[in-house]
Amino acid sequence: MDQSIVGYHKDESGHWVAELKCGHFQHVRHDPPWVSRPWVESKAGRDSKLGHELNCKKCDEDAPKDSATSSVSYHKIRN
């Protein structure tokens, strides 16, 4: 199910994680040649993807919402 990006944070390893409208999190790594997401490397790039939809497999599985208790908050927008 497609869900909008509403914010970002870094995980314990320093990797960027998208916070989705549904309450789930999804890593958004730039790891060429397998994954090409150069936009994640800059604040302007991440900001440009706010509202962009990602496929949330956790929604498809009816998984509970994720928790950011060990994350460093970066940016969020309110709906």
C-alpha positions in Angstrom: 0.0 0.0 0.0 1.4 3.4 -0.9 2.0 5.8 2.0 3.3 9.4 2.0 6.6 10.4 3.6 5.9 12.8 6.4 9.3 13.0 8.1 12.8 11.5 8.5 15.1 10.3 11.2 18.4 8.5 11.4 18.6 5.0 12.9 21.2 3.8 15.4 23.7 3.2 12.6 23.2 6.6 11.0 21.1 5.5 8.1 18.2 7.7 7.0 14.7 6.3 7.6 11.5 7.7 6.1 8.5 8.2 8.5 5.3 7.3 6.7 1.9 8.7 7.2 0.6 5.3 8.4 3.1 5.3 11.3 5.6 2.8 9.7 9.2 3.5 9.0 11.2 2.6 5.9 14.9 2.9 5.2 15.8 5.2 2.3 19.5 4.4 1.7 21.6 5.6 -1.2 23.7 2.5 -1.9 24.7 2.4 -5.5 24.7 0.3 -7.7 21.8 -1.6 -6.0 19.8 1.4 -4.7 20.1 4.8 -6.2 18.6 7.5 -4.0 21.0 10.4 -4.2 18.3 12.7 -2.9 18.7 11.2 0.6 22.2 12.7 0.9 21.1 16.3 1.4 18.5 18.1 3.4 17.1 19.8 0.3 16.8 16.4 -1.4 15.0 14.8 1.6 12.7 17.9 1.8 11.9 17.5 -1.9 10.5 14.0 -1.2 8.2 15.0 1.6 4.7 13.9 0.5 6.2 11.4 -2.0 4.6 7.9 -1.7 6.5 4.7 -0.9 5.1 1.2 -1.0 4.6 0.2 2.6 4.8 -3.6 3.0 4.1 -3.3 6.7 0.6 -1.9 5.9 0.0 -4.9 3.6 0.9 -7.2 6.5 -1.2 -5.2 9.0 1.9 -4.7 11.2 1.7 -2.4 14.2 3.1 1.2 14.0 6.8 1.6 14.5 8.4 3.4 17.4 11.2 6.0 17.2 12.4 5.7 20.8 16.0 5.1 19.8 16.0 7.5 16.8 17.3 11.0 16.3 14.5 13.1 15.0 15.1 15.1 11.8 12.1 16.7 10.2 8.4 16.2 10.3 5.4 17.9 8.7 2.0 18.0 10.2 -1.2 17.0 8.3 
